[in-house]
């Protein structure tokens, strides 16, 4: 039925009219109350773009290390630093500041904020050392270190999990057998 144009109702009508198919029970009911038709897009979907997207891209060019922060805190209510940068530039431009100057001001504010966060954590660690207690975890860790801390457990598990060790042993035996077959005899067990 792909050669016929139209929806299910018109295709079925054509088939019944041409005696290619007996009239189905539901055809009269569907003719009295046809299904809703929705307009189709022109083939391409329009991309959603926000006014600050231009500045977000410029921010990522200038600070590529902050790209990882978006991926981790995707469900957070706080917007990522790049989005804040773009919004700040737009806000400054509304107040009549030139674009280059607005970007410089927003960049300076971003750098100042990150420096203050680092200083605050350094001070917390210093206070903890003076009190003789364990320093608190870093409230502003890098995105890469956050991911690595989540993966560290899985990386260590491969050395102690018996199921994984069995798989590794089977792979070693298969490799030994392949080497023995290739070189025609027994080969040492070292890798």
PLY file of the C-alpha trace (Angstrom):
ply
format ascii 1.0
element vertex 191
property float x
property float y
property float z
element edge 190
property int vertex1
property int vertex2
end_header
0.00 0.00 0.00
3.01 2.31 -0.06
2.26 3.32 -3.66
-1.00 5.00 -2.61
-1.04 8.40 -1.01
-3.16 9.28 1.96
-3.95 7.97 5.37
-5.40 4.61 6.42
-8.98 5.68 5.71
-8.38 6.80 2.11
-6.18 3.78 1.36
-8.80 1.38 2.68
-11.55 3.15 0.70
-9.53 2.78 -2.51
-8.89 -0.92 -1.86
-12.57 -1.59 -1.10
-13.72 0.43 -4.14
-11.32 -1.48 -6.40
-12.57 -4.80 -4.96
-9.07 -5.67 -3.79
-10.25 -6.04 -0.21
-13.62 -6.76 1.44
-15.13 -3.87 3.37
-13.89 -4.00 6.99
-16.34 -3.64 9.87
-14.76 -0.43 11.15
-14.81 1.49 7.84
-18.30 3.07 8.22
-17.59 4.12 11.82
-14.29 5.63 10.79
-15.96 7.53 7.92
-18.46 9.07 10.38
-15.72 10.06 12.86
-12.39 10.25 11.02
-9.18 10.44 13.05
-7.53 13.79 13.57
-4.82 14.71 11.08
-1.77 16.63 12.18
0.30 18.84 9.93
3.65 17.37 8.99
6.89 19.34 9.15
8.61 20.39 5.93
11.19 17.65 6.34
13.70 19.41 8.57
13.21 20.23 12.20
14.30 23.66 13.28
17.07 23.77 15.85
16.30 25.46 19.11
18.64 28.33 19.78
18.74 30.78 22.63
20.09 34.32 22.44
23.05 33.48 24.70
24.18 30.46 22.64
26.70 32.58 20.70
28.40 33.61 23.94
28.25 30.07 25.35
30.28 28.86 22.35
32.80 31.67 22.84
33.04 30.77 26.52
33.81 27.14 25.69
36.50 28.27 23.24
38.11 30.32 25.99
37.54 27.84 28.84
37.39 24.30 27.39
37.93 22.73 30.83
34.43 23.77 31.88
32.74 21.60 29.21
32.61 18.66 31.60
30.57 20.59 34.16
27.52 20.63 31.88
27.53 16.87 31.42
27.62 16.06 35.14
25.15 18.58 36.52
22.60 18.27 33.75
19.67 17.87 36.18
20.82 20.66 38.46
18.71 23.76 38.97
21.76 25.99 38.79
22.73 26.83 35.22
26.26 25.88 34.15
28.99 28.54 34.14
28.85 28.89 30.35
25.14 29.71 30.42
25.69 32.21 33.26
28.46 33.82 31.21
26.15 34.19 28.19
23.32 35.60 30.29
25.67 38.07 31.96
26.96 39.29 28.58
23.38 39.81 27.36
22.52 41.65 30.58
25.50 43.96 30.19
24.66 44.59 26.54
21.12 45.64 27.55
22.68 48.29 29.79
24.55 49.74 26.81
27.98 48.13 27.24
29.83 47.17 24.05
29.95 43.45 23.20
33.73 43.01 23.60
33.73 44.92 26.86
30.73 42.95 28.16
32.51 39.69 27.36
35.65 40.89 29.12
33.67 41.89 32.22
31.76 38.58 32.32
35.02 36.65 31.87
36.66 38.63 34.68
33.69 37.88 36.97
33.88 34.15 36.11
37.62 34.00 36.86
37.16 35.96 40.08
34.41 33.59 41.23
36.51 30.49 40.55
39.50 32.01 42.38
37.30 32.81 45.37
35.99 29.23 45.45
39.53 27.85 45.39
40.64 30.23 48.14
37.64 29.32 50.29
38.41 25.61 49.99
42.11 26.22 50.73
41.08 28.11 53.86
38.76 25.25 54.90
41.63 22.78 54.53
43.91 25.06 56.54
41.37 25.33 59.36
40.92 21.54 59.37
44.70 21.02 59.65
44.89 23.47 62.55
42.08 21.65 64.33
43.67 18.28 63.59
40.66 16.95 61.70
40.29 15.51 58.25
39.73 18.22 55.63
36.25 18.31 54.09
35.74 17.06 50.54
36.21 19.65 47.84
32.84 21.33 47.23
34.07 22.48 43.80
35.88 19.48 42.31
36.86 19.39 38.68
34.46 17.53 36.44
37.15 15.07 35.38
38.03 14.21 38.97
34.35 13.72 39.80
33.95 11.21 36.98
37.17 9.45 37.94
36.02 9.08 41.55
32.81 7.42 40.35
34.75 5.08 38.04
37.52 4.29 40.53
35.37 1.71 42.32
34.69 -0.11 39.06
38.34 -0.04 38.05
39.45 -1.54 41.37
36.69 -4.14 41.25
38.20 -5.81 38.19
41.13 -7.05 40.29
39.01 -8.67 43.00
35.74 -9.76 41.36
35.85 -13.57 40.91
33.66 -13.49 37.81
35.98 -11.04 36.08
39.02 -13.05 37.15
37.46 -16.20 35.59
36.91 -14.34 32.33
40.50 -13.09 32.36
41.79 -16.62 33.01
39.72 -17.98 30.11
41.12 -15.25 27.85
44.68 -16.12 28.91
44.07 -19.82 28.18
42.63 -18.99 24.77
45.64 -16.83 23.99
48.02 -19.61 25.11
46.18 -22.12 22.90
46.34 -19.71 19.96
50.07 -19.22 20.44
50.65 -22.97 20.74
48.67 -23.53 17.56
50.50 -20.79 15.71
54.04 -21.77 16.74
53.43 -25.52 16.80
54.19 -26.55 20.34
53.98 -25.38 23.91
54.78 -21.78 24.60
55.70 -20.22 27.95
52.96 -18.87 30.16
54.33 -15.35 30.41
52.72 -12.35 28.75
0 1
1 2
2 3
3 4
4 5
5 6
6 7
7 8
8 9
9 10
10 11
11 12
12 13
13 14
14 15
15 16
16 17
17 18
18 19
19 20
20 21
21 22
22 23
23 24
24 25
25 26
26 27
27 28
28 29
29 30
30 31
31 32
32 33
33 34
34 35
35 36
36 37
37 38
38 39
39 40
40 41
41 42
42 43
43 44
44 45
45 46
46 47
47 48
48 49
49 50
50 51
51 52
52 53
53 54
54 55
55 56
56 57
57 58
58 59
59 60
60 61
61 62
62 63
63 64
64 65
65 66
66 67
67 68
68 69
69 70
70 71
71 72
72 73
73 74
74 75
75 76
76 77
77 78
78 79
79 80
80 81
81 82
82 83
83 84
84 85
85 86
86 87
87 88
88 89
89 90
90 91
91 92
92 93
93 94
94 95
95 96
96 97
97 98
98 99
99 100
100 101
101 102
102 103
103 104
104 105
105 106
106 107
107 108
108 109
109 110
110 111
111 112
112 113
113 114
114 115
115 116
116 117
117 118
118 119
119 120
120 121
121 122
122 123
123 124
124 125
125 126
126 127
127 128
128 129
129 130
130 131
131 132
132 133
133 134
134 135
135 136
136 137
137 138
138 139
139 140
140 141
141 142
142 143
143 144
144 145
145 146
146 147
147 148
148 149
149 150
150 151
151 152
152 153
153 154
154 155
155 156
156 157
157 158
158 159
159 160
160 161
161 162
162 163
163 164
164 165
165 166
166 167
167 168
168 169
169 170
170 171
171 172
172 173
173 174
174 175
175 176
176 177
177 178
178 179
179 180
180 181
181 182
182 183
183 184
184 185
185 186
186 187
187 188
188 189
189 190
